[in-house]
Amino acid sequence: MVTEEQDSQAEEAHIQEALSRCGYPKWTIKRVKSNMEVEKGKSKKKKKPRPKSVDHKTLVMTPYIP
């Protein structure tokens, strides 16, 4: 994680340039950046713990053909 503002801006410019060279359109880069800023601004609420997953066993039958 980059902590200095100047380093952060340089890293962002580097990532945008690399994605552009790889063929990503500018609009997708802008959209992702915008989405990240929105997520960054949201307060971090505690999430409810999810119940542990239950292993469901299923029976599969295949016909025997001699």
mmCIF file of the N, C-alpha and C atoms, coordinates in Angstrom:
data_MODEL
# 
_entry.id   MODEL 
# 
loop_
_atom_site.group_PDB 
_atom_site.id 
_atom_site.type_symbol 
_atom_site.label_atom_id 
_atom_site.label_alt_id 
_atom_site.label_comp_id 
_atom_site.label_asym_id 
_atom_site.label_entity_id 
_atom_site.label_seq_id 
_atom_site.pdbx_PDB_ins_code 
_atom_site.Cartn_x 
_atom_site.Cartn_y 
_atom_site.Cartn_z 
_atom_site.occupancy 
_atom_site.B_iso_or_equiv 
_atom_site.pdbx_formal_charge 
_atom_site.auth_seq_id 
_atom_site.auth_comp_id 
_atom_site.auth_asym_id 
_atom_site.auth_atom_id 
_atom_site.pdbx_PDB_model_num 
ATOM 1   N N  . MET A 1 1  ? 0.840   -1.169  0.000   1.00 0.00 ? 1  MET A N  1 
ATOM 2   C CA . MET A 1 1  ? 0.000   0.000   0.000   1.00 0.00 ? 1  MET A CA 1 
ATOM 3   C C  . MET A 1 1  ? 0.892   1.241   0.000   1.00 0.00 ? 1  MET A C  1 
ATOM 4   N N  . VAL A 1 2  ? 0.569   2.166   -0.868  1.00 0.00 ? 2  VAL A N  1 
ATOM 5   C CA . VAL A 1 2  ? 1.340   3.397   -0.997  1.00 0.00 ? 2  VAL A CA 1 
ATOM 6   C C  . VAL A 1 2  ? 0.769   4.420   -0.020  1.00 0.00 ? 2  VAL A C  1 
ATOM 7   N N  . THR A 1 3  ? 1.654   5.033   0.811   1.00 0.00 ? 3  THR A N  1 
ATOM 8   C CA . THR A 1 3  ? 1.163   5.959   1.830   1.00 0.00 ? 3  THR A CA 1 
ATOM 9   C C  . THR A 1 3  ? 1.377   7.419   1.456   1.00 0.00 ? 3  THR A C  1 
ATOM 10  N N  . GLU A 1 4  ? 2.410   7.729   0.694   1.00 0.00 ? 4  GLU A N  1 
ATOM 11  C CA . GLU A 1 4  ? 2.682   9.115   0.308   1.00 0.00 ? 4  GLU A CA 1 
ATOM 12  C C  . GLU A 1 4  ? 1.819   9.494   -0.897  1.00 0.00 ? 4  GLU A C  1 
ATOM 13  N N  . GLU A 1 5  ? 1.239   10.704  -0.881  1.00 0.00 ? 5  GLU A N  1 
ATOM 14  C CA . GLU A 1 5  ? 0.348   11.150  -1.954  1.00 0.00 ? 5  GLU A CA 1 
ATOM 15  C C  . GLU A 1 5  ? 1.067   11.174  -3.307  1.00 0.00 ? 5  GLU A C  1 
ATOM 16  N N  . GLN A 1 6  ? 2.295   11.669  -3.328  1.00 0.00 ? 6  GLN A N  1 
ATOM 17  C CA . GLN A 1 6  ? 3.045   11.757  -4.585  1.00 0.00 ? 6  GLN A CA 1 
ATOM 18  C C  . GLN A 1 6  ? 3.321   10.356  -5.138  1.00 0.00 ? 6  GLN A C  1 
ATOM 19  N N  . ASP A 1 7  ? 3.682   9.426   -4.267  1.00 0.00 ? 7  ASP A N  1 
ATOM 20  C CA . ASP A 1 7  ? 3.921   8.054   -4.694  1.00 0.00 ? 7  ASP A CA 1 
ATOM 21  C C  . ASP A 1 7  ? 2.633   7.409   -5.190  1.00 0.00 ? 7  ASP A C  1 
ATOM 22  N N  . SER A 1 8  ? 1.531   7.739   -4.537  1.00 0.00 ? 8  SER A N  1 
ATOM 23  C CA . SER A 1 8  ? 0.238   7.197   -4.927  1.00 0.00 ? 8  SER A CA 1 
ATOM 24  C C  . SER A 1 8  ? -0.149  7.657   -6.332  1.00 0.00 ? 8  SER A C  1 
ATOM 25  N N  . GLN A 1 9  ? 0.073   8.939   -6.610  1.00 0.00 ? 9  GLN A N  1 
ATOM 26  C CA . GLN A 1 9  ? -0.252  9.481   -7.935  1.00 0.00 ? 9  GLN A CA 1 
ATOM 27  C C  . GLN A 1 9  ? 0.640   8.860   -9.009  1.00 0.00 ? 9  GLN A C  1 
ATOM 28  N N  . ALA A 1 10 ? 1.917   8.679   -8.695  1.00 0.00 ? 10 ALA A N  1 
ATOM 29  C CA . ALA A 1 10 ? 2.838   8.065   -9.656  1.00 0.00 ? 10 ALA A CA 1 
ATOM 30  C C  . ALA A 1 10 ? 2.440   6.617   -9.933  1.00 0.00 ? 10 ALA A C  1 
ATOM 31  N N  . GLU A 1 11 ? 2.057   5.897   -8.899  1.00 0.00 ? 11 GLU A N  1 
ATOM 32  C CA . GLU A 1 11 ? 1.638   4.502   -9.059  1.00 0.00 ? 11 GLU A CA 1 
ATOM 33  C C  . GLU A 1 11 ? 0.356   4.414   -9.885  1.00 0.00 ? 11 GLU A C  1 
ATOM 34  N N  . GLU A 1 12 ? -0.582  5.318   -9.626  1.00 0.00 ? 12 GLU A N  1 
ATOM 35  C CA . GLU A 1 12 ? -1.830  5.340   -10.383 1.00 0.00 ? 12 GLU A CA 1 
ATOM 36  C C  . GLU A 1 12 ? -1.563  5.603   -11.863 1.00 0.00 ? 12 GLU A C  1 
ATOM 37  N N  . ALA A 1 13 ? -0.681  6.556   -12.156 1.00 0.00 ? 13 ALA A N  1 
ATOM 38  C CA . ALA A 1 13 ? -0.340  6.861   -13.544 1.00 0.00 ? 13 ALA A CA 1 
ATOM 39  C C  . ALA A 1 13 ? 0.319   5.659   -14.213 1.00 0.00 ? 13 ALA A C  1 
ATOM 40  N N  . HIS A 1 14 ? 1.172   4.981   -13.479 1.00 0.00 ? 14 HIS A N  1 
ATOM 41  C CA . HIS A 1 14 ? 1.847   3.792   -14.023 1.00 0.00 ? 14 HIS A CA 1 
ATOM 42  C C  . HIS A 1 14 ? 0.832   2.688   -14.349 1.00 0.00 ? 14 HIS A C  1 
ATOM 43  N N  . ILE A 1 15 ? -0.106  2.469   -13.452 1.00 0.00 ? 15 ILE A N  1 
ATOM 44  C CA . ILE A 1 15 ? -1.121  1.435   -13.678 1.00 0.00 ? 15 ILE A CA 1 
ATOM 45  C C  . ILE A 1 15 ? -1.993  1.787   -14.872 1.00 0.00 ? 15 ILE A C  1 
ATOM 46  N N  . GLN A 1 16 ? -2.398  3.055   -14.984 1.00 0.00 ? 16 GLN A N  1 
ATOM 47  C CA . GLN A 1 16 ? -3.220  3.473   -16.122 1.00 0.00 ? 16 GLN A CA 1 
ATOM 48  C C  . GLN A 1 16 ? -2.472  3.290   -17.430 1.00 0.00 ? 16 GLN A C  1 
ATOM 49  N N  . GLU A 1 17 ? -1.202  3.633   -17.452 1.00 0.00 ? 17 GLU A N  1 
ATOM 50  C CA . GLU A 1 17 ? -0.392  3.470   -18.666 1.00 0.00 ? 17 GLU A CA 1 
ATOM 51  C C  . GLU A 1 17 ? -0.251  1.995   -19.032 1.00 0.00 ? 17 GLU A C  1 
ATOM 52  N N  . ALA A 1 18 ? -0.008  1.153   -18.044 1.00 0.00 ? 18 ALA A N  1 
ATOM 53  C CA . ALA A 1 18 ? 0.142   -0.283  -18.302 1.00 0.00 ? 18 ALA A CA 1 
ATOM 54  C C  . ALA A 1 18 ? -1.156  -0.875  -18.841 1.00 0.00 ? 18 ALA A C  1 
ATOM 55  N N  . LEU A 1 19 ? -2.289  -0.495  -18.255 1.00 0.00 ? 19 LEU A N  1 
ATOM 56  C CA . LEU A 1 19 ? -3.573  -1.016  -18.727 1.00 0.00 ? 19 LEU A CA 1 
ATOM 57  C C  . LEU A 1 19 ? -3.874  -0.525  -20.139 1.00 0.00 ? 19 LEU A C  1 
ATOM 58  N N  . SER A 1 20 ? -3.523  0.724   -20.436 1.00 0.00 ? 20 SER A N  1 
ATOM 59  C CA . SER A 1 20 ? -3.733  1.263   -21.783 1.00 0.00 ? 20 SER A CA 1 
ATOM 60  C C  . SER A 1 20 ? -2.899  0.495   -22.806 1.00 0.00 ? 20 SER A C  1 
ATOM 61  N N  . ARG A 1 21 ? -1.659  0.188   -22.441 1.00 0.00 ? 21 ARG A N  1 
ATOM 62  C CA . ARG A 1 21 ? -0.797  -0.575  -23.357 1.00 0.00 ? 21 ARG A CA 1 
ATOM 63  C C  . ARG A 1 21 ? -1.305  -1.987  -23.579 1.00 0.00 ? 21 ARG A C  1 
ATOM 64  N N  . CYS A 1 22 ? -2.029  -2.507  -22.608 1.00 0.00 ? 22 CYS A N  1 
ATOM 65  C CA . CYS A 1 22 ? -2.586  -3.856  -22.735 1.00 0.00 ? 22 CYS A CA 1 
ATOM 66  C C  . CYS A 1 22 ? -3.926  -3.858  -23.469 1.00 0.00 ? 22 CYS A C  1 
ATOM 67  N N  . GLY A 1 23 ? -4.370  -2.689  -23.907 1.00 0.00 ? 23 GLY A N  1 
ATOM 68  C CA . GLY A 1 23 ? -5.572  -2.627  -24.724 1.00 0.00 ? 23 GLY A CA 1 
ATOM 69  C C  . GLY A 1 23 ? -6.854  -2.285  -23.992 1.00 0.00 ? 23 GLY A C  1 
ATOM 70  N N  . TYR A 1 24 ? -6.765  -1.970  -22.717 1.00 0.00 ? 24 TYR A N  1 
ATOM 71  C CA . TYR A 1 24 ? -7.977  -1.591  -22.000 1.00 0.00 ? 24 TYR A CA 1 
ATOM 72  C C  . TYR A 1 24 ? -8.411  -0.198  -22.444 1.00 0.00 ? 24 TYR A C  1 
ATOM 73  N N  . PRO A 1 25 ? -9.693  -0.021  -22.765 1.00 0.00 ? 25 PRO A N  1 
ATOM 74  C CA . PRO A 1 25 ? -10.164 1.308   -23.160 1.00 0.00 ? 25 PRO A CA 1 
ATOM 75  C C  . PRO A 1 25 ? -10.150 2.260   -21.960 1.00 0.00 ? 25 PRO A C  1 
ATOM 76  N N  . LYS A 1 26 ? -10.005 3.548   -22.247 1.00 0.00 ? 26 LYS A N  1 
ATOM 77  C CA . LYS A 1 26 ? -9.938  4.549   -21.180 1.00 0.00 ? 26 LYS A CA 1 
ATOM 78  C C  . LYS A 1 26 ? -11.198 4.560   -20.330 1.00 0.00 ? 26 LYS A C  1 
ATOM 79  N N  . TRP A 1 27 ? -12.351 4.330   -20.953 1.00 0.00 ? 27 TRP A N  1 
ATOM 80  C CA . TRP A 1 27 ? -13.598 4.389   -20.187 1.00 0.00 ? 27 TRP A CA 1 
ATOM 81  C C  . TRP A 1 27 ? -13.656 3.311   -19.117 1.00 0.00 ? 27 TRP A C  1 
ATOM 82  N N  . THR A 1 28 ? -13.070 2.140   -19.374 1.00 0.00 ? 28 THR A N  1 
ATOM 83  C CA . THR A 1 28 ? -13.106 1.086   -18.354 1.00 0.00 ? 28 THR A CA 1 
ATOM 84  C C  . THR A 1 28 ? -12.196 1.439   -17.188 1.00 0.00 ? 28 THR A C  1 
ATOM 85  N N  . ILE A 1 29 ? -11.056 2.034   -17.489 1.00 0.00 ? 29 ILE A N  1 
ATOM 86  C CA . ILE A 1 29 ? -10.125 2.432   -16.435 1.00 0.00 ? 29 ILE A CA 1 
ATOM 87  C C  . ILE A 1 29 ? -10.774 3.498   -15.555 1.00 0.00 ? 29 ILE A C  1 
ATOM 88  N N  . LYS A 1 30 ? -11.452 4.463   -16.191 1.00 0.00 ? 30 LYS A N  1 
ATOM 89  C CA . LYS A 1 30 ? -12.119 5.525   -15.435 1.00 0.00 ? 30 LYS A CA 1 
ATOM 90  C C  . LYS A 1 30 ? -13.244 4.957   -14.578 1.00 0.00 ? 30 LYS A C  1 
ATOM 91  N N  . ARG A 1 31 ? -13.994 3.999   -15.121 1.00 0.00 ? 31 ARG A N  1 
ATOM 92  C CA . ARG A 1 31 ? -15.110 3.420   -14.373 1.00 0.00 ? 31 ARG A CA 1 
ATOM 93  C C  . ARG A 1 31 ? -14.611 2.664   -13.141 1.00 0.00 ? 31 ARG A C  1 
ATOM 94  N N  . VAL A 1 32 ? -13.560 1.885   -13.314 1.00 0.00 ? 32 VAL A N  1 
ATOM 95  C CA . VAL A 1 32 ? -13.017 1.143   -12.174 1.00 0.00 ? 32 VAL A CA 1 
ATOM 96  C C  . VAL A 1 32 ? -12.482 2.107   -11.117 1.00 0.00 ? 32 VAL A C  1 
ATOM 97  N N  . LYS A 1 33 ? -11.782 3.146   -11.567 1.00 0.00 ? 33 LYS A N  1 
ATOM 98  C CA . LYS A 1 33 ? -11.254 4.143   -10.636 1.00 0.00 ? 33 LYS A CA 1 
ATOM 99  C C  . LYS A 1 33 ? -12.400 4.797   -9.866  1.00 0.00 ? 33 LYS A C  1 
ATOM 100 N N  . SER A 1 34 ? -13.465 5.151   -10.573 1.00 0.00 ? 34 SER A N  1 
ATOM 101 C CA . SER A 1 34 ? -14.626 5.768   -9.937  1.00 0.00 ? 34 SER A CA 1 
ATOM 102 C C  . SER A 1 34 ? -15.253 4.820   -8.916  1.00 0.00 ? 34 SER A C  1 
ATOM 103 N N  . ASN A 1 35 ? -15.410 3.560   -9.278  1.00 0.00 ? 35 ASN A N  1 
ATOM 104 C CA . ASN A 1 35 ? -15.987 2.570   -8.365  1.00 0.00 ? 35 ASN A CA 1 
ATOM 105 C C  . ASN A 1 35 ? -15.118 2.388   -7.129  1.00 0.00 ? 35 ASN A C  1 
ATOM 106 N N  . MET A 1 36 ? -13.809 2.405   -7.307  1.00 0.00 ? 36 MET A N  1 
ATOM 107 C CA . MET A 1 36 ? -12.904 2.256   -6.172  1.00 0.00 ? 36 MET A CA 1 
ATOM 108 C C  . MET A 1 36 ? -13.015 3.448   -5.222  1.00 0.00 ? 36 MET A C  1 
ATOM 109 N N  . GLU A 1 37 ? -13.178 4.652   -5.769  1.00 0.00 ? 37 GLU A N  1 
ATOM 110 C CA . GLU A 1 37 ? -13.317 5.834   -4.933  1.00 0.00 ? 37 GLU A CA 1 
ATOM 111 C C  . GLU A 1 37 ? -14.612 5.790   -4.141  1.00 0.00 ? 37 GLU A C  1 
ATOM 112 N N  . VAL A 1 38 ? -15.681 5.285   -4.752  1.00 0.00 ? 38 VAL A N  1 
ATOM 113 C CA . VAL A 1 38 ? -16.960 5.156   -4.056  1.00 0.00 ? 38 VAL A CA 1 
ATOM 114 C C  . VAL A 1 38 ? -16.817 4.151   -2.918  1.00 0.00 ? 38 VAL A C  1 
ATOM 115 N N  . GLU A 1 39 ? -16.194 3.006   -3.193  1.00 0.00 ? 39 GLU A N  1 
ATOM 116 C CA . GLU A 1 39 ? -16.000 1.981   -2.174  1.00 0.00 ? 39 GLU A CA 1 
ATOM 117 C C  . GLU A 1 39 ? -15.119 2.498   -1.044  1.00 0.00 ? 39 GLU A C  1 
ATOM 118 N N  . LYS A 1 40 ? -14.119 3.269   -1.391  1.00 0.00 ? 40 LYS A N  1 
ATOM 119 C CA . LYS A 1 40 ? -13.193 3.811   -0.397  1.00 0.00 ? 40 LYS A CA 1 
ATOM 120 C C  . LYS A 1 40 ? -13.921 4.763   0.543   1.00 0.00 ? 40 LYS A C  1 
ATOM 121 N N  . GLY A 1 41 ? -14.904 5.497   0.034   1.00 0.00 ? 41 GLY A N  1 
ATOM 122 C CA . GLY A 1 41 ? -15.636 6.471   0.816   1.00 0.00 ? 41 GLY A CA 1 
ATOM 123 C C  . GLY A 1 41 ? -16.694 5.870   1.724   1.00 0.00 ? 41 GLY A C  1 
ATOM 124 N N  . LYS A 1 42 ? -17.101 4.649   1.459   1.00 0.00 ? 42 LYS A N  1 
ATOM 125 C CA . LYS A 1 42 ? -18.127 4.016   2.285   1.00 0.00 ? 42 LYS A CA 1 
ATOM 126 C C  . LYS A 1 42 ? -17.551 3.688   3.654   1.00 0.00 ? 42 LYS A C  1 
ATOM 127 N N  . SER A 1 43 ? -18.400 3.815   4.651   1.00 0.00 ? 43 SER A N  1 
ATOM 128 C CA . SER A 1 43 ? -17.947 3.435   5.988   1.00 0.00 ? 43 SER A CA 1 
ATOM 129 C C  . SER A 1 43 ? -17.873 1.915   6.047   1.00 0.00 ? 43 SER A C  1 
ATOM 130 N N  . LYS A 1 44 ? -16.904 1.467   6.755   1.00 0.00 ? 44 LYS A N  1 
ATOM 131 C CA . LYS A 1 44 ? -16.728 0.017   6.849   1.00 0.00 ? 44 LYS A CA 1 
ATOM 132 C C  . LYS A 1 44 ? -17.587 -0.518  7.983   1.00 0.00 ? 44 LYS A C  1 
ATOM 133 N N  . LYS A 1 45 ? -18.708 -1.071  7.596   1.00 0.00 ? 45 LYS A N  1 
ATOM 134 C CA . LYS A 1 45 ? -19.618 -1.643  8.571   1.00 0.00 ? 45 LYS A CA 1 
ATOM 135 C C  . LYS A 1 45 ? -19.210 -3.078  8.841   1.00 0.00 ? 45 LYS A C  1 
ATOM 136 N N  . LYS A 1 46 ? -19.494 -3.506  10.056  1.00 0.00 ? 46 LYS A N  1 
ATOM 137 C CA . LYS A 1 46 ? -19.206 -4.895  10.380  1.00 0.00 ? 46 LYS A CA 1 
ATOM 138 C C  . LYS A 1 46 ? -20.210 -5.771  9.650   1.00 0.00 ? 46 LYS A C  1 
ATOM 139 N N  . LYS A 1 47 ? -19.697 -6.765  8.999   1.00 0.00 ? 47 LYS A N  1 
ATOM 140 C CA . LYS A 1 47 ? -20.572 -7.679  8.279   1.00 0.00 ? 47 LYS A CA 1 
ATOM 141 C C  . LYS A 1 47 ? -21.040 -8.776  9.222   1.00 0.00 ? 47 LYS A C  1 
ATOM 142 N N  . LYS A 1 48 ? -22.248 -9.218  8.979   1.00 0.00 ? 48 LYS A N  1 
ATOM 143 C CA . LYS A 1 48 ? -22.771 -10.324 9.773   1.00 0.00 ? 48 LYS A CA 1 
ATOM 144 C C  . LYS A 1 48 ? -22.015 -11.585 9.385   1.00 0.00 ? 48 LYS A C  1 
ATOM 145 N N  . PRO A 1 49 ? -21.642 -12.376 10.362  1.00 0.00 ? 49 PRO A N  1 
ATOM 146 C CA . PRO A 1 49 ? -20.928 -13.615 10.017  1.00 0.00 ? 49 PRO A CA 1 
ATOM 147 C C  . PRO A 1 49 ? -21.852 -14.556 9.251   1.00 0.00 ? 49 PRO A C  1 
ATOM 148 N N  . ARG A 1 50 ? -21.307 -15.148 8.248   1.00 0.00 ? 50 ARG A N  1 
ATOM 149 C CA . ARG A 1 50 ? -22.085 -16.103 7.462   1.00 0.00 ? 50 ARG A CA 1 
ATOM 150 C C  . ARG A 1 50 ? -22.084 -17.458 8.160   1.00 0.00 ? 50 ARG A C  1 
ATOM 151 N N  . PRO A 1 51 ? -23.179 -18.159 8.053   1.00 0.00 ? 51 PRO A N  1 
ATOM 152 C CA . PRO A 1 51 ? -23.170 -19.508 8.634   1.00 0.00 ? 51 PRO A CA 1 
ATOM 153 C C  . PRO A 1 51 ? -22.205 -20.393 7.852   1.00 0.00 ? 51 PRO A C  1 
ATOM 154 N N  . LYS A 1 52 ? -21.602 -21.311 8.565   1.00 0.00 ? 52 LYS A N  1 
ATOM 155 C CA . LYS A 1 52 ? -20.666 -22.212 7.894   1.00 0.00 ? 52 LYS A CA 1 
ATOM 156 C C  . LYS A 1 52 ? -21.416 -23.027 6.847   1.00 0.00 ? 52 LYS A C  1 
ATOM 157 N N  . SER A 1 53 ? -20.733 -23.259 5.750   1.00 0.00 ? 53 SER A N  1 
ATOM 158 C CA . SER A 1 53 ? -21.386 -23.988 4.672   1.00 0.00 ? 53 SER A CA 1 
ATOM 159 C C  . SER A 1 53 ? -21.593 -25.443 5.068   1.00 0.00 ? 53 SER A C  1 
ATOM 160 N N  . VAL A 1 54 ? -22.658 -25.979 4.575   1.00 0.00 ? 54 VAL A N  1 
ATOM 161 C CA . VAL A 1 54 ? -23.009 -27.361 4.855   1.00 0.00 ? 54 VAL A CA 1 
ATOM 162 C C  . VAL A 1 54 ? -22.677 -28.181 3.620   1.00 0.00 ? 54 VAL A C  1 
ATOM 163 N N  . ASP A 1 55 ? -22.017 -29.290 3.824   1.00 0.00 ? 55 ASP A N  1 
ATOM 164 C CA . ASP A 1 55 ? -21.711 -30.172 2.696   1.00 0.00 ? 55 ASP A CA 1 
ATOM 165 C C  . ASP A 1 55 ? -22.970 -30.952 2.337   1.00 0.00 ? 55 ASP A C  1 
ATOM 166 N N  . HIS A 1 56 ? -23.419 -30.743 1.133   1.00 0.00 ? 56 HIS A N  1 
ATOM 167 C CA . HIS A 1 56 ? -24.572 -31.481 0.647   1.00 0.00 ? 56 HIS A CA 1 
ATOM 168 C C  . HIS A 1 56 ? -24.061 -32.646 -0.185  1.00 0.00 ? 56 HIS A C  1 
ATOM 169 N N  . LYS A 1 57 ? -24.496 -33.819 0.181   1.00 0.00 ? 57 LYS A N  1 
ATOM 170 C CA . LYS A 1 57 ? -24.087 -35.000 -0.568  1.00 0.00 ? 57 LYS A CA 1 
ATOM 171 C C  . LYS A 1 57 ? -25.213 -35.382 -1.516  1.00 0.00 ? 57 LYS A C  1 
ATOM 172 N N  . THR A 1 58 ? -24.832 -35.683 -2.738  1.00 0.00 ? 58 THR A N  1 
ATOM 173 C CA . THR A 1 58 ? -25.827 -36.092 -3.720  1.00 0.00 ? 58 THR A CA 1 
ATOM 174 C C  . THR A 1 58 ? -25.465 -37.472 -4.235  1.00 0.00 ? 58 THR A C  1 
ATOM 175 N N  . LEU A 1 59 ? -26.458 -38.148 -4.683  1.00 0.00 ? 59 LEU A N  1 
ATOM 176 C CA . LEU A 1 59 ? -26.287 -39.487 -5.220  1.00 0.00 ? 59 LEU A CA 1 
ATOM 177 C C  . LEU A 1 59 ? -26.388 -39.405 -6.739  1.00 0.00 ? 59 LEU A C  1 
ATOM 178 N N  . VAL A 1 60 ? -25.408 -39.941 -7.413  1.00 0.00 ? 60 VAL A N  1 
ATOM 179 C CA . VAL A 1 60 ? -25.415 -39.962 -8.867  1.00 0.00 ? 60 VAL A CA 1 
ATOM 180 C C  . VAL A 1 60 ? -25.398 -41.413 -9.293  1.00 0.00 ? 60 VAL A C  1 
ATOM 181 N N  . MET A 1 61 ? -26.333 -41.779 -10.172 1.00 0.00 ? 61 MET A N  1 
ATOM 182 C CA . MET A 1 61 ? -26.399 -43.152 -10.653 1.00 0.00 ? 61 MET A CA 1 
ATOM 183 C C  . MET A 1 61 ? -26.151 -43.166 -12.154 1.00 0.00 ? 61 MET A C  1 
ATOM 184 N N  . THR A 1 62 ? -25.326 -44.070 -12.558 1.00 0.00 ? 62 THR A N  1 
ATOM 185 C CA . THR A 1 62 ? -25.087 -44.234 -13.994 1.00 0.00 ? 62 THR A CA 1 
ATOM 186 C C  . THR A 1 62 ? -25.571 -45.621 -14.397 1.00 0.00 ? 62 THR A C  1 
ATOM 187 N N  . PRO A 1 63 ? -26.205 -45.694 -15.534 1.00 0.00 ? 63 PRO A N  1 
ATOM 188 C CA . PRO A 1 63 ? -26.719 -47.012 -15.954 1.00 0.00 ? 63 PRO A CA 1 
ATOM 189 C C  . PRO A 1 63 ? -25.575 -47.945 -16.365 1.00 0.00 ? 63 PRO A C  1 
ATOM 190 N N  . TYR A 1 64 ? -25.763 -49.218 -16.086 1.00 0.00 ? 64 TYR A N  1 
ATOM 191 C CA . TYR A 1 64 ? -24.800 -50.229 -16.507 1.00 0.00 ? 64 TYR A CA 1 
ATOM 192 C C  . TYR A 1 64 ? -25.264 -50.791 -17.837 1.00 0.00 ? 64 TYR A C  1 
ATOM 193 N N  . ILE A 1 65 ? -24.412 -50.679 -18.847 1.00 0.00 ? 65 ILE A N  1 
ATOM 194 C CA . ILE A 1 65 ? -24.731 -51.220 -20.162 1.00 0.00 ? 65 ILE A CA 1 
ATOM 195 C C  . ILE A 1 65 ? -23.642 -52.239 -20.508 1.00 0.00 ? 65 ILE A C  1 
ATOM 196 N N  . PRO A 1 66 ? -24.014 -53.512 -20.539 1.00 0.00 ? 66 PRO A N  1 
ATOM 197 C CA . PRO A 1 66 ? -22.986 -54.537 -20.827 1.00 0.00 ? 66 PRO A CA 1 
ATOM 198 C C  . PRO A 1 66 ? -22.499 -54.513 -22.257 1.00 0.00 ? 66 PRO A C  1 
# 
